[in-house]
Amino acid sequence: MSLLEELKNRSQNQCEFCTSTENLAIYEVPPTGTGGVDGSLLACSTCISQIENPETTDPNHWRCLNESMWSEHRGSENNGVANAQSVKK
């Protein structure tokens, strides 16, 4: 099974941050960027764009972190905490 298929199965074909089903792509979780299922997430283009360009962050979009930051998958939990901290600033 490909990485994309594994991530789609794990996430039920939804963004692992906001649950969007539109424009999904593989996002490698920094800082390690080890890839693979444990080092990657399935994320929508909106979430990826806001992670990579914090100046474009829409705090209302990240209200979804109330759910995803408690994910059993390490990548979404770590990114959720980092994004929650950047939204507070």
C-alpha distances in whole Angstrom, upper triangle without the diagonal:
4,7,8,6,7,10,11,10,12,15,15,15,18,19,19,23,25,22,23,21,22,21,18,16,15,18,18,20,24,25,23,20,18,15,12,11,15,16,15,16,15,19,21,23,26,25,24,27,29,27,28,31,33,36,35,34,35,35,35,32,31,32,29,29,31,28,25,26,26,23,21,19,21,20,21,24,25,25,27,30,30,30,33,35,35,36,39,40
4,5,5,6,9,10,11,12,14,15,14,17,17,18,21,23,21,21,19,20,18,15,13,11,15,15,18,21,23,21,18,16,12,10,10,14,14,13,13,13,16,18,20,24,22,21,24,26,25,25,28,30,33,32,31,32,33,33,29,29,31,27,27,30,27,23,25,26,22,21,18,20,18,20,23,24,23,25,28,28,28,31,33,32,33,36,38
4,5,5,6,9,10,11,12,14,13,15,15,15,18,20,19,19,17,18,17,13,11,8,11,11,14,17,19,17,14,13,9,7,6,10,11,9,10,10,13,16,18,21,19,18,21,23,21,21,25,27,30,29,28,29,30,30,26,25,28,24,24,26,24,20,22,22,19,18,15,16,15,16,19,20,19,21,24,24,24,27,29,29,30,33,34
4,5,5,6,9,10,10,12,10,12,12,13,16,18,16,16,14,15,13,10,8,7,10,12,15,18,20,19,16,15,11,10,9,12,12,10,9,8,11,13,15,18,17,16,19,21,20,20,24,25,28,27,26,27,28,28,24,24,26,22,22,25,22,19,21,22,19,19,16,17,15,16,19,20,19,21,24,24,23,26,28,28,29,32,33
4,5,5,6,9,10,10,9,12,13,14,18,19,17,17,14,16,15,12,11,10,14,15,17,21,23,22,19,18,14,12,10,14,15,12,11,10,13,15,18,21,20,19,22,24,23,24,27,28,31,30,29,29,30,29,26,25,27,23,24,26,23,20,22,23,19,19,16,18,17,17,21,22,21,23,26,26,26,28,31,30,31,34,36
4,5,5,6,9,10,10,12,13,13,17,18,16,17,16,18,17,13,12,11,13,14,16,19,22,20,17,16,12,9,7,10,12,10,10,10,13,16,19,21,20,19,22,24,22,23,27,28,31,30,28,29,29,29,26,25,26,22,22,24,21,18,20,20,16,15,13,15,14,15,18,20,19,21,24,24,24,26,29,29,30,33,34
4,5,5,6,8,8,9,10,9,13,15,13,14,13,15,14,10,10,8,10,12,13,17,19,18,15,15,11,9,7,10,11,8,7,6,10,13,15,18,16,15,19,20,19,20,23,24,28,26,25,25,26,25,22,21,22,19,19,21,18,15,17,17,14,14,11,13,12,12,15,17,16,17,20,21,21,23,26,26,26,29,31
4,6,5,6,4,7,9,10,13,14,12,12,10,12,13,9,10,10,12,14,16,20,23,22,19,18,15,13,10,13,14,11,9,7,10,12,15,17,16,16,20,21,20,22,25,26,29,26,25,25,26,25,21,21,22,19,19,21,18,16,18,19,15,15,13,16,15,14,17,19,18,19,22,23,22,24,27,27,27,30,32
4,6,5,6,9,12,11,15,16,13,15,13,16,16,13,13,13,15,17,18,22,24,23,21,20,17,14,11,13,15,13,11,10,13,15,19,21,19,19,23,24,23,25,28,29,32,30,28,28,28,27,24,23,24,20,20,22,18,16,19,19,15,14,13,16,16,15,18,20,20,20,24,25,24,26,29,29,29,32,34
4,6,8,9,10,9,13,14,12,14,14,16,17,13,14,12,14,15,16,20,22,21,19,18,15,13,9,11,13,11,9,9,12,15,18,20,18,18,22,23,21,23,26,27,30,28,26,26,26,25,22,21,22,18,18,19,16,13,16,15,11,11,9,13,12,12,14,17,17,17,20,22,21,23,26,26,27,29,31
4,5,5,7,6,10,11,8,11,10,13,14,11,12,11,13,15,15,19,22,21,19,19,16,14,11,13,14,11,8,7,9,12,15,17,15,16,19,20,19,21,24,24,27,25,23,23,23,22,19,18,18,15,15,16,13,11,14,14,10,11,10,13,12,11,13,16,15,15,19,20,19,21,24,24,24,27,29
4,6,9,9,12,12,9,11,9,13,14,12,13,14,16,18,19,23,25,25,23,22,19,17,14,16,18,15,12,10,12,13,17,18,17,18,21,22,22,24,26,27,30,27,25,25,25,23,20,20,20,16,17,18,15,13,17,17,13,14,13,17,16,14,17,20,19,18,22,23,22,23,27,27,27,29,32
4,7,9,12,12,8,9,7,9,11,8,10,12,14,17,18,22,25,24,22,22,18,17,14,16,17,14,11,8,10,10,14,16,15,16,19,20,20,22,24,25,28,25,24,23,24,22,19,19,20,16,18,19,16,15,18,18,15,16,15,18,16,15,18,20,19,19,22,23,22,23,27,26,26,29,31
4,6,8,8,5,5,5,8,10,7,10,11,13,16,17,20,23,23,21,22,19,18,15,17,17,14,10,7,7,8,12,13,12,13,16,17,17,19,21,22,25,22,20,20,20,19,15,15,16,13,14,16,13,12,15,16,13,15,14,17,15,13,16,18,16,16,19,20,19,20,23,23,22,25,28
4,5,6,4,5,6,8,9,7,9,10,10,13,14,17,20,21,18,20,17,17,14,15,15,12,8,5,4,5,9,10,8,10,13,13,13,16,18,18,21,19,17,16,17,16,12,12,14,11,12,14,12,10,13,15,12,15,13,15,12,10,13,15,13,12,16,17,15,17,20,20,19,22,24
4,6,6,8,10,12,13,10,11,10,10,12,12,15,18,19,17,18,16,15,13,13,13,10,7,6,6,8,12,12,9,11,14,14,13,16,18,18,21,20,17,17,17,17,13,12,13,10,10,12,10,7,9,11,9,11,9,11,9,7,10,12,10,10,14,15,13,15,18,18,18,21,23
4,6,8,11,13,13,11,12,12,11,13,12,15,18,19,18,19,18,18,16,15,15,12,9,8,7,8,11,10,7,10,13,12,11,14,16,15,18,17,14,14,13,13,10,8,10,7,6,10,8,5,8,10,9,12,11,12,10,7,9,11,9,7,11,12,10,11,15,15,14,17,20
4,6,9,11,12,11,13,14,14,17,16,19,21,23,21,23,21,21,19,19,18,15,12,10,8,8,11,9,8,11,13,12,13,16,17,16,19,16,14,13,12,11,8,7,8,5,7,10,9,7,10,13,12,15,14,16,14,10,12,15,12,10,14,15,12,13,17,16,15,18,20
4,6,9,11,10,13,14,14,17,17,21,23,24,22,23,21,21,18,19,19,16,12,10,8,8,12,11,10,13,15,15,16,18,20,20,22,20,17,16,16,14,11,11,12,8,10,12,10,9,12,14,12,15,14,17,15,12,14,17,15,13,17,18,16,17,20,20,19,22,24
4,6,8,8,11,14,14,18,18,21,24,25,23,24,22,22,19,21,20,17,13,10,8,6,10,9,9,12,14,14,15,18,19,19,21,18,17,15,16,14,11,12,13,10,13,15,13,12,16,17,16,19,17,19,17,14,17,19,17,15,19,20,17,18,22,21,20,23,25
4,7,7,10,13,15,18,20,23,26,26,24,25,22,21,19,21,21,17,13,10,9,7,10,11,12,14,16,17,18,20,21,22,24,21,20,19,20,18,15,16,17,14,16,18,16,15,18,20,18,20,19,21,19,16,19,21,19,18,22,23,20,22,25,24,23,26,28
4,6,9,13,14,18,20,23,26,26,24,25,22,22,20,22,22,18,15,11,9,6,8,9,11,12,14,15,17,18,19,21,22,19,18,18,20,18,14,16,18,15,18,20,19,17,20,22,20,23,21,23,20,18,21,23,20,19,23,23,20,22,25,24,23,26,28
4,7,10,12,16,18,21,24,24,21,23,20,20,19,21,20,16,13,10,8,5,6,8,10,10,12,14,15,16,17,19,21,18,18,18,20,19,16,17,19,17,19,22,20,18,21,23,21,23,21,22,19,18,21,22,19,19,23,22,20,22,25,24,23,26,28
4,7,9,13,15,18,21,21,18,20,16,16,15,17,16,13,10,6,5,4,6,9,10,9,12,14,14,15,17,19,21,19,18,19,20,20,16,17,19,16,17,20,19,16,19,21,18,20,17,19,16,15,18,19,17,17,21,21,19,21,24,23,22,26,27
4,6,10,12,15,18,18,15,16,13,14,13,15,14,10,8,6,6,6,7,11,10,9,11,14,13,14,16,19,21,19,19,20,22,22,18,18,21,18,19,22,20,17,19,21,19,20,17,18,15,14,18,18,16,17,21,20,18,21,24,22,23,26,27
4,7,10,13,15,15,12,13,9,10,10,12,10,7,6,5,6,9,10,13,11,9,13,15,13,13,17,19,22,20,20,21,22,23,19,19,21,19,18,22,20,16,18,20,17,18,14,15,12,12,16,16,14,16,19,18,18,21,23,22,23,26,27
4,6,9,12,12,9,11,9,10,10,11,9,5,5,6,6,9,10,12,10,7,11,12,10,10,14,16,19,18,17,19,20,21,18,17,20,17,17,20,19,15,16,18,16,17,14,13,10,10,14,13,11,13,16,15,14,18,19,18,20,23,24
4,6,9,9,5,7,6,8,9,9,6,4,6,9,10,13,13,15,13,10,13,14,11,11,15,17,20,20,19,21,22,24,20,19,22,20,18,21,20,16,16,19,16,17,13,12,9,10,13,12,11,14,16,15,15,18,20,19,21,24,24
4,6,7,5,8,8,10,10,9,6,5,7,10,11,14,15,16,13,11,14,14,10,11,15,15,19,19,18,20,20,22,19,17,20,18,16,19,18,15,14,16,14,15,11,9,6,8,10,9,7,11,13,11,12,16,16,16,18,21,21
3,5,5,8,9,13,14,12,8,9,11,14,14,17,17,17,14,12,14,14,11,11,14,14,18,19,18,21,21,23,21,18,21,20,18,21,21,17,16,18,17,18,14,12,9,11,12,9,8,12,13,11,12,16,16,15,18,20,20
4,6,9,11,14,15,13,10,11,14,17,17,20,20,20,17,15,17,17,13,13,16,16,19,21,20,23,23,25,23,21,23,22,20,23,23,19,17,20,19,19,16,13,11,13,14,10,10,14,14,12,14,17,16,16,19,21,21
4,5,8,11,13,11,8,10,13,17,18,21,21,22,19,17,19,19,16,15,19,19,23,24,23,26,26,28,25,23,26,24,22,25,24,20,19,20,19,19,15,12,11,14,15,12,12,16,16,15,17,20,20,19,22,24,24
4,5,9,11,10,6,8,11,14,15,18,18,20,17,14,17,18,14,14,18,19,22,23,22,25,25,27,24,22,25,23,21,24,23,20,19,21,19,19,15,13,10,13,15,13,12,16,17,15,17,20,21,20,23,25,25
4,7,9,8,5,8,12,15,17,20,21,23,20,17,20,21,18,17,21,22,26,26,25,28,28,30,27,25,27,25,23,26,25,21,20,21,19,18,15,13,11,14,16,14,15,18,19,18,20,23,23,23,26,28,28
4,7,7,4,5,9,12,14,17,18,20,18,16,19,20,17,17,21,22,26,25,25,27,27,29,25,24,26,24,22,25,23,20,20,21,18,17,14,13,11,13,16,15,15,18,20,19,20,23,24,24,26,28,29
4,6,5,6,9,11,14,18,19,22,19,17,21,22,19,20,24,25,28,28,27,29,29,30,27,25,27,24,23,25,23,19,20,20,17,16,13,13,11,14,16,16,16,19,21,21,22,25,26,26,28,30,31
4,6,5,7,10,13,17,19,21,18,17,21,22,19,20,24,25,28,28,26,27,28,28,25,23,25,22,20,23,20,17,17,18,14,13,9,10,9,12,14,15,15,17,20,20,21,23,25,25,27,29,31
4,6,8,11,14,18,20,22,19,17,21,21,18,20,23,24,28,27,25,27,27,27,24,22,24,21,19,21,19,16,15,16,13,11,7,7,7,10,12,12,13,15,17,17,19,21,23,23,25,27,29
4,7,11,13,16,18,20,17,15,18,19,16,16,20,21,25,24,23,25,25,26,23,21,23,21,19,21,20,16,15,17,14,13,9,8,6,10,12,11,11,14,16,16,17,20,21,21,23,25,26
4,7,9,13,15,16,14,12,16,17,14,15,18,19,23,22,21,23,23,24,21,19,21,19,17,20,18,14,15,16,13,13,10,9,7,9,12,11,11,13,16,16,16,19,21,20,22,25,26
4,6,10,12,14,11,10,14,15,13,14,18,18,22,21,19,20,21,21,18,16,18,15,14,17,15,12,13,14,11,12,9,10,7,7,11,11,10,12,15,15,15,17,19,19,20,23,25
4,7,10,12,10,10,13,15,13,15,18,19,22,20,19,20,20,20,17,16,18,15,15,18,16,12,14,16,13,14,11,13,10,9,13,14,12,13,17,17,16,18,21,21,21,24,26
4,7,8,6,6,10,11,10,12,15,16,19,17,15,16,17,17,13,13,15,13,13,16,15,12,14,16,14,16,13,14,11,9,13,14,11,12,16,15,14,16,19,18,18,21,23
4,5,5,6,9,10,11,12,14,15,18,15,14,14,16,16,12,13,15,13,14,17,16,14,16,19,17,19,17,18,15,13,16,17,14,14,18,17,15,17,20,19,18,22,23
4,6,5,6,9,10,10,12,14,16,13,13,13,16,16,12,14,17,15,16,20,19,17,18,21,20,22,20,20,17,15,18,19,15,16,19,18,15,18,20,18,18,22,23
4,6,5,6,9,10,10,12,13,10,9,10,12,12,9,10,13,13,14,17,17,15,17,20,19,22,20,21,17,15,18,18,14,14,17,16,13,16,18,16,15,19,20
4,5,5,6,9,10,10,13,10,9,10,11,12,8,8,12,11,11,15,15,12,14,17,16,19,17,17,14,11,14,14,11,11,14,13,10,13,15,13,13,16,18
4,6,5,6,8,10,13,11,10,12,14,15,12,12,15,14,14,18,18,15,16,19,18,20,17,17,13,12,15,14,11,12,15,13,11,14,16,14,15,18,19
4,6,5,6,8,10,8,9,11,13,15,12,12,16,16,16,20,20,17,18,22,21,23,21,20,17,15,18,17,13,14,17,15,12,15,17,14,14,18,18
4,5,5,5,8,6,5,8,10,12,9,10,13,13,13,17,18,16,16,20,20,22,20,19,16,14,16,15,12,12,14,12,9,12,13,11,10,14,14
4,6,6,9,9,8,11,12,14,12,10,14,14,13,17,17,15,14,18,18,20,18,16,13,12,14,12,9,10,12,9,7,11,12,10,11,14,14
4,6,9,9,10,13,15,17,15,14,18,18,17,20,21,18,18,21,21,23,20,19,15,15,17,15,11,13,15,12,11,14,15,12,13,17,16
4,5,6,7,11,13,16,14,14,18,18,18,21,22,20,20,23,23,26,23,22,18,17,19,17,14,15,16,13,11,14,15,11,12,15,14
4,5,5,9,10,14,13,12,15,16,16,19,21,19,18,22,22,25,23,21,18,17,18,16,13,13,14,11,9,11,11,8,9,12,11
4,6,9,11,14,14,14,17,19,18,21,23,22,21,25,25,28,26,25,22,20,21,20,16,17,17,14,12,14,13,10,10,13,11
4,6,10,12,11,12,15,17,17,20,22,20,20,24,24,28,26,25,21,20,21,20,16,16,18,15,12,14,15,11,10,14,13
4,6,9,8,8,12,13,13,16,18,17,17,21,21,25,23,22,19,17,18,17,14,13,14,13,9,11,12,9,7,11,11
4,5,5,7,10,12,13,15,17,17,17,21,21,25,24,23,21,18,19,19,16,14,16,14,11,11,13,11,8,11,12
4,5,5,7,10,10,12,15,15,15,18,20,23,23,22,20,17,17,17,15,13,13,13,9,9,11,9,6,8,10
4,5,6,8,10,12,14,15,15,18,20,23,23,23,21,18,18,19,16,14,15,16,12,11,14,13,9,11,14
4,6,7,9,11,13,12,14,17,18,21,20,21,19,15,16,17,14,12,14,15,11,11,14,13,10,13,15
4,5,6,8,10,10,10,14,15,18,18,18,16,12,13,14,11,9,11,11,8,7,11,10,8,11,13
4,5,6,9,10,10,13,15,18,19,19,18,14,14,16,13,10,12,13,10,9,12,13,10,12,15
4,5,6,7,9,11,12,16,16,17,15,12,12,14,12,9,12,14,11,10,14,14,12,14,18
4,5,5,5,8,10,13,13,14,13,9,9,11,9,6,8,10,8,7,11,12,11,13,16
4,6,6,8,10,14,15,15,15,12,10,13,12,9,10,13,11,9,13,15,13,14,17
4,6,6,7,11,12,14,14,10,10,13,13,9,11,14,13,12,15,17,16,17,21
4,5,5,9,9,10,10,7,7,10,9,7,10,12,11,11,14,16,15,17,20
4,5,9,9,9,9,6,4,7,8,5,6,10,10,9,12,14,14,15,18
4,7,8,9,11,8,6,9,11,8,9,13,13,12,15,17,17,18,21
4,5,7,9,6,6,9,11,9,11,14,14,14,17,19,19,21,23
4,6,9,8,7,11,13,12,13,16,17,17,20,22,22,24,26
4,6,6,7,9,11,11,13,15,16,17,19,21,21,23,26
4,6,5,6,9,10,11,12,14,15,17,19,20,22,23
4,5,5,6,8,10,11,12,14,16,17,18,20,22
4,6,5,6,9,10,10,12,14,15,16,18,20
4,6,5,6,9,10,11,13,14,15,17,19
4,5,5,6,9,10,11,13,14,16,17
4,5,5,6,8,10,10,12,14,16
4,5,5,6,9,10,10,12,15
4,5,5,6,9,10,11,13
4,6,5,6,9,10,11
4,5,5,6,9,10
4,6,5,6,9
4,5,5,7
4,5,5
4,5
4
